[in-house]
Amino acid sequence: MTAQEVLTTYWGYDSFRPMQEEIIREALDGRDVLAIMPTGGGKSVCFQVPALMKDGIALVITPLIALMKDQVQNLQARGIRAIAIHAGMNRREVDLALNNAAYGDYKFLYLSPERLQTQLFQAYLSVLNISFIVVDEAHCISQWGYDFRPNYLEIGRIRSRTDAPVIALTATATPLVADDIMDRLKFKEKNLLRSSFERPNLSYIVRKAQDKLGQIRSVCDGVPGSGIVYVRSRARAQEIADSLSSAGISASFYHAGLGALDRADRQEAWKSGRTRVMVCTNAFGMGIDKPDVRFVVHADLPDSPEAYFQEAGRAGRDGKPSYAVLLWNGTDSQRLKQIEEVSFPSLEYIADIYQKVHIFFEIPYEAGIGRMLKFDLAAFCKQYHLQQAPAYYAIKYIEREGHWTLAEDMDIQTRVRIDIDRTALYKTDLPDPLMPHVLETLMRLYTGIFSFATPIDEEDVARRCSVSIPQLRQLLYGLSINHVIRYIPADHATVLYIHHGRLEPGNVQLSPQRYKLLRSSFRERVSTMLEFVEEDSECRSQFLLRYFGQSESVPCGKCDLCRAGRFSRPEGLGMTEELSSAISEWISARDGKYTLTQIRSAFGVADENYLPVLRKLIDDGTVPPPED
């Protein structure tokens, strides 16, 4: 089948979106390709179509477990064999999945980046017939990117063991980052395809505001439909959500500190429309494909244009008019200027934190390799009288240098080890007749359970034992207090993976030159973000496009500065006509029902000409009058 026939057969589309076909052609010709496409641009089709046209299995590396699961389910629903391996799966499940990928005629293997360097994956790598290496969120491999993840570096290393071409995809990469991505993925030749970053349906609005909560309420009142409000802290997320709920606006909050089930329930309630507004930290949104988000509000100033562009871009993926509203004031500006010192503590401080972490866990020199440790930052800082923010960034810098990996807010499976031998087990009197059945099930499912604390699938074990999960947990607890098993309940925690034995002071490599360059890069991103909100000499859209390397563009006609009449668009289209069209679309989206307060919230702060334009539209009969 041709690429078009594959698209029609499996997805039902008659044509490709801009640039998709070009990326597919490059991949099928065997060339490495880096594709930079805006959020919602249809990146998945760019690797799924060529993978279906070629023998073998596509290795898809992505850090987004929610997206991974969604894509696997969507492919399976289309009759396409796909499988996923991610954090939270036990060794038996991973082994079975890799065996199926190698010998089971699958077309897609989705893998989280931390799995690449495991011995189990490395053992299977030589028998996997890999058609393509697909790297999602490819900016994570660049040390100059805003979201560098050390595990991504392993992708470049596995290229020496396979000839499969690379399809790298990202929504945010500056020219410097794009070059670094291609270098680190060992492209045979540079091959960059960049889609336009323009979002003609998205209005960028920047408002200087002291009463941010009042502004958020105004946006919620003035723009119909679902929305996202981004904040920097977990406490602030709950505070704003509670305030919106008190004002009669359906709102919830989301951050990585919530349990897995709670996060999933809140996410589903928002996606289905039962919750209208999600107030969240940046833990929310990655991989969430909800096309009808009408507004994204940033209540705090992001510290990089990349983060802002990606989060704002979650509005209006369906192509309908939508708003990206950024609220800021002098406090934000001052905080961003100060955050550099916190984010980059001295190298001497970082080296000291390295030693203190090992002392905290009582790890002697040359020991600790391979250990997985539950890490409580607050308890660590309390013991050593440290401030949490600089300690956290020191730990993250040590991670960047490859000494350990910090997995934040992980859902850790229940683990069980049987503490008495099999012979004695059958002679032990147990207080509950269901306990022997649970033990038999565990022994049958997990062969290593006598040797080490083994992660178990509570849902599977409970189903096989015909008990509920709460009942299973009670039975496991009962077995533990009878000294039959060691029971480590499921938890939600931050985990530290130690990569090598503890080094002595003076031997910890921290790369001073890299530290200096990273700090300079961070300072430039912060400076650009401040320039974005403070300057009024360039259309908001043009500013962002230029930052990402797109120099050819025209004023958008929809941002707050364009609506204020600061720039004129070509082709003789006046700003009054642009505003007239925007107001008409907005009122139409509300089925003609609106109040003056609502329309002022949507247009008044950005454009003082909204009232004369509205009066003319009413006089012409184009729109109905307001209800108040």
N, C-alpha and C positions, 0 to 999 in steps of 0.2 A: 504493500500500500504506500501511496505518497503521503507526505506530511499532512496535506489537506484532507486526504481520506481518513487518516488516523484521527485528526481533530474532529471531523464530522461523525465518524463511527462511535467514538468514545465520549465526546463532549457535546456533540450536536450543534457545533458552531459552523457557520458557513464560511467564515474568514478569520484570519489572525488579527490580533491587535498590532499597532505599530511596533516594529522591530522584532516581534516574536519570530517571524519566518526567517529573518536574517540570522538570528542567533542559532536557530535550529540548523540552518544550512551550514554554518561554520562548524558546529558540533559534528554533524554527519560527515563532513569532509575531514574529520580527525584533528581539527585545530583546537588548541586551548582557547577559551574565550572568557573574558570578563564582561558581564553585562550589568550596567548601572541603570536601573529602572525605578521610577517613583513607586511609592507604596500603593498597592492596589493595581499595579500595571500588568499583572498576569505572569509573574515570574515562573510559577510552577509548570505551566504549559511548555516553557522553553526547554526544560529538561525531560519532562514526562513524554512528550511526543517523540523526540529522537531515541529515547531509551526503549520505547515500544517498537521502533523500527530496526533495532540492532540486537544481535544475539548477546546473551549474557545478562547480568544484573547490574543496575545502576546503584552505586554507593552514594547515598544522600546524607551529607553531614550537616546537622542543624542543631543549635542549642535549645530550640523551642519545643519542649516536649508536648505541649498542647497542640501546636501546629503539626508536629510529627504524627500524633495520634489521629488528628482530623484528616490529614492527607492520606494516611493508610486506610482509614475507614472509607473515604471518598473513592479511592482507587479500587478497593475491594467491592464497593457497591456497583462499580462499572465492570466488574468481572476481571479485574487486573490483580494479579497476585503480588502482594506487598506485605512487608513485615518490618517491625520496628524493634530496636534495642535501645534502652535508655536507663537512666539512674532509677533505682528502685526495684529492678528485676534481680532475682537471685541467680547464682551461677548455673543452676540446672536449667532455668528458663533461657538464659543467654546461650548456653551450649546448644539447646534444642533449636533456638531461633537461627543460630549460625549454621547448624547442620542443615536446616531447611533451606536457608539461603544458598548454601553450596550445592545441595543435591536435589532440591525440591522444585525446580523450574519456576523460581520467583523472578520478577522483573525489577523489583525495588527493595533495597535494604536501607532503611532509615536508621541512622546511628547518631547518638550524641557524642560530641568531640572527646569527652573524657574516656570513652570506650576504646579509642583508637590505639592507645598505648598498652592496653591490657594484654597479658600473655595469651589469653583465650582468643582474642581477635587476631593477634599476630600469628597464632598457630593456624587459623583458618584462612588467612590472607592469600596464601599460595594456591589454595584450591577454589577460591572464588573467581569466577569468570566475569571480571568487572568490565562493563561496557563503557561507563562514564564515572568519573569522580565529580559529584555535584557538591559544591560548597555554598550553602545558604548563609546569609548574613556574613558575607566574605570579608567585610571590613574588620571583623573580630580577629583576623590574623595579623593585622597591621599594628605595629607598636605605636604608630602615629595616629591611629584611629581613636575615636572617643570611647570605644568599648572593647579594648584589646582583651583577648582571652588566651592564655598561654597554651591551653590544650590544642588550639588550632594549629600550632606549629608542627604538630605531628603529621598533619596532612601533607606538608612538603616532604617529610621523610618517607612516607609510604609511596611516593611517586617513583622512588628508585626500584620498587618491587612490582610495578605494573606499568604498562604502556598506555593505559586508558587515558583519553583526553579529559581535561578539566573543564567543567562549566561552572564558573563562579558568578554568584549573583548577590547584589546588594542594592539598597535604595539610597544609601548615603555614602559617598566617597568623594573627597576632594581630589584634584589631580595628583597631589603628593601621595595620598593614601592609595589611589588606584595603581600607581607605579609600584608601591611597596607590596600590594596584594599579589601582583603578577610575579614579582621577584621571589616572594616567599613561597608561592605555589609552583615555582620552578617552571614557568611558562617556557615552551621551546622558542616561541617568539611572541613579542608583545601584540596583543589583540584585544583592543578595548572597543566595545560598542556602548554608546551612551545615548539613552533616550532623553527626550526633552523633560525637564523637571517642571514645566509649567502645569499649573492646575487652574485652568480658566474658570472653573466653577467655585473656586475657593477664595473667600475674601479674608485677607490678613488684616486684622484690626489690633492696633497697639494703643492701650489706654493707660495713662498715668493716673493712678487712683490711690487714695488713702483708705477709702472704704471698699476694700476688695470684695467682702462678702455681699455688700449691697450691689456691686457691679455684677457679681455672679448671679444673684437673684434676678437682676434686670435682663441678663442674657437668657436665663431660663424662661422668664416671662415673655421675652420678645421674640424668641426663635422657637418655633414648634419642633417637636421631634426629640429624639434621644441625643444625649451628649455625654462628654467626658470632661471632668475637671481634674487637672494634674496639680499635685502639691508635692512638697519635698519631704514632709514628715508623716509618719503613720498617725500620730496623735492629731495632726491637723486634718488629715483625711476624715477621721471620725467626727471631729468637731464640725467641719463644714457640712458633712452629710446630715448630721443631726439637725443643724440649723436649717438646711433646705427642707428636710422632712417636716420640721415644725412650721415652716411657711407653706405647707401643703404641696410641696414638690416631691414627687416620688424619687427618692435618692438612697443610695447605699454607698458603702466604702469598701476599698480593697487594698490590701498590701501583702507583702510576702510573709508577714508574721502570722497571718491567719492559717488555720489548718487546711489541709488539701480539700476535704469535703466542703468546708465553708467557702473556700475560694471558688470551687467548681459550682456550688449552688448560686453564689452571687453572680458569677460570670454568666451562667445560664439564664438567670432571671433578667439580667440586662440585655443579653442577646435576644431573648424572646419578647422583650418589651414590657415585661411585668415591672421592671425597674427602669425608670426613664433616664436618670442621671447617675453615673458612676464617678465618685470622688476617690482618687487613687494616687498612689505613688507610681513611679515608672515601672514597677513590677507588673502593671496591668497594660495590656494592649498588644504585646508582641505576639504575632500570629493570630490575633483576633480579627476575623474577616467579617465585619458587620458593615454592609455597604451604605446603610441609611443613617449614619451618624451626622446630625445636622450642625453640631458645634463641638469644638474642643476649646476649653478654656485653660490657660496656664495661669494659676493663681500665684505662682512663684516664678522668678526668672530662671530659665534653664542656663546651665553653664557652658553650653556649646550649641552652635547653629545646627549641628548634625542631630542632636537629641531633639531640638525644637522642631526641625523640619519633619523628622520621622513621626513624632507624636502628633503634630498639627495635621499631618497628612492622613491621619485616620478619619478625618471628617470628609464626607462627600465622595466616597468611593463609587457611588452610583451615578456620579456626574451631575447631580442636582445641586442648586445653590446651597452653600454651606459656609460656616464661619470658623476661623481660627483666631481666638481672642487672647491676647497676651496682656496681663495686668502687671504693672510694675510701679515702684516708687523709689524714693531716695534710699530707703532701707535696703531694697534689693540690690541696688547699684553698689552700696557700701559693702554688703555681704559678699558679693561676687569678687570685689577687689581684695577682700580679706581671705577668701577661701583658699587662695593659692598657698598661703603659709601653712594652713591646716592640711591640705592635700599633699604637700611635699615637705614633710619633716626632714631634718638633716640626716645625712647618711650615717652619722655616728649614732643618732637616735634609732634609726632603722636597724643597725647592727645590734644594738642593745636589746631591742624588741625580739630579734631572732633568738638570742640567748634566753631571754626571760620566758618565752613561750615554751622552750624545751625544759627549763627549770620548773615551770608551772606543771608540766606533766611528768616531772621527775625522770627525764630522759638523759642518760649520761652521754658523754662524747662518743662518737662513732656508732651510736645506737639509734633506733627509732625508724629505720627505713621500712616503708610499707605500712606504717601504722595509720589507722583511721581513728581520729580522736574527736569526740563531741566537744565543741569549743564554745564556751560562754564568754563573750567579750566583756560583758559587764563584770562578771566575777574576776576575770583576769585583771582588768584595770583596777578594780577595788583592791585586790591583793597587793598590787605594786604601786598604788596611788597615782594612776595615770589618767589622763583625759582620754575619753573614748575615741574621739574623732582622729587625732593624730596617730593613735595606736592602730586604729583600723586601717588607715592609709599606709602605714608602715608595713602591716601584714600583707596588704594588697601589693605593695611594691616588691616584697620578698617573693610573693607568688609570681609576679611578672618575671623575676629573675630565675624562676624554675626550681626553687628550693622546696616549695610545697604548693598544694592547691586548696583554696578555701571555697567550699561549696556552701553557700548561704541558704538558710531556711529550707533545708531538705526534708522531705518526708521519709523518715527512716522506718523500714519494715520491722515488725516484730521478729525477734531472734530467740531461738531455743537451742539448748544443748542438753542432752540426756546425761545425767551425772553418775548413774550407776550402770554396771555392765548388764548385758542382755540376760544373762543367767539369773542374776539377782533380781532383775526387773520382774520376772514372772513369779517370784516368791514374795514380792512386796504386797502387803495389804494396803489397798487404797480405799479412801472413805466414800468415793462416788463411783457407782458402776460404769459411768461413762468414761472415766479416766483411762482404763485399759484400751478402750476403743480409740481414744485420741492418740495415745502412745503408739498403738499399732499403725494408725494412719500416718503419723509423723515418721516412723521408722521406714514405712513403705515408700514414702515420697522423698525423703531426704536422707541419702545414704551416709553423709558425713556428720550426722547429727550427734553421734557419740564422741566426735573428735573436737568440734568447735561450735560456737554459737552460730547457728544457721538461720539465715533469713527465711521466713515462711510466709506463704500466701494465706492470710487469715480467712479470706472469703472462700478459697478452695477447700481448706481444711474443714471449715465449719459446714460447708455443703456436703462433704463426704461423710462427716460425722452426724449429719442431720440435726445440727444445733444452730442457734443464732450466733453471730459474732460476739455479742456481750456474754452469752453462755460459754463460748469457747474461751474467752479471756478469763472468766471465773474459774474454769477448769484448769487452765494453765497456771493461774495464780495458786490454786489449791495444790497442784503438783509441785510447785516451787517451795511452798511452805512445808511440804512433806519431804523436801530435800531429794526429790526424784529428778527434777530438771532445774536448769538455770534459765530463768525467764526474763527477757529484756523486752518490755512492752514497746509498741510502736511509738514513735516520737516525731516531733517537728523541731529540728535543730540545725545549727550550723556545724559543719564537719570539716576538719582539717586533715588532709592526706599528706603524710610526710614522704618526700621523694628520695631522701638519702639520709645516711647517718648524720648525727649532729656534728657540726664543724666547730673547731676551736676558734676563739676570738682572733681576728686577723686573717682567717682563711675563708671568711664568708664573702663571696664575690657579689658586689652590688653595682658594678658598672657606672662609675661616676660620670663618664661622658654621656651615656644614655640618659642618666638621671637629669643632667643639665639640659639635654635636648627635649626631653619629655616635659620638663617644667616650662621651657620656653614655648613649646607647642600649646600647652594648657593655657598659658598666659595670652597667647594670640587668639585662642578660641573665646576666652572670656572677653577680651577686648572687642572682638567682632560682635559678640552678643550685645555688649553695652552700646556699641556703635549702632546696631540695628534698632534699638529702642530709642536712642537719644537723638539720632540724626533725622532730618526731615528733607534731605536733598535728593532722595532716590526712592522710587516706587518700592514698596516692601517686597513684592514678588521679584522685581529685577535685582534687588540686593541679594536675595537668597540664591537666585539663579547664577549670578556672577560668582558668588562664593563657591558654588559647586562646579565652576568651570564653564558655564554656559553664558558666553559674552553677548550673543545676539538675541535680543528680546526687546519687547516694547512695554510701556507702562500697562499694568493689568486693568486699570479702570475700576477696580473693585476694592482695593485696600483703603485704609483710612486716609492716607495721603493723596491718593488719586481722587477720592471722593471730595476731598477738600479743595480740589481744583489746582493742585500744585503742578501737575503734569498733564500734557495733552497727548492723546493717542493719535496715531497717523490715520489716514483715510478720512479725515475730516469729521470724525465722530466726536461730538462735544460731550463734555462731562455731564451736562444736564440730561442728555439722552441716556448715558450710561446709568445715572442715578434713577432716572425714570423707569428704565427697564428693570433695575434691581428691586425697586419698590413694588412694581407691578408683580414681579415673580414672587416676592415675599408675601404679599397679600393673597395672591392666588394660592400659595401653599397652605394658607390658613383658611381656605374656602371663603375668603372675603370677610371673615370675622376678626376684628382687631380693635384695640383701643389706642388712643394717643400715647398713653404711657408705654405700651408695648412697642409702638413704632419708633418712639424716641429712643428706647433701649437699643433697638436694632440699628438705627441710622443716625440719631441725633448727636451722639458723642463724636462720631467720625465725620459728620458732614452737617454743617449749620444750614445748608440750602435745602434740607429735606422737606421743610414745611411748604415753601413755595411750589416745589415740584409736586408734593402730595395734593395741594389745593388744585393745581392744574389738572392732575389726573382725575380728581373727583369732579371738577367742572366739565371735563370732557366725557364723563361717563365711563372712563376706562376702569376705575375701581370704585367700590361703594364707599360711603363716608364711614368714619369710625363709629363705634357703638357708644362712645361717651361724648 
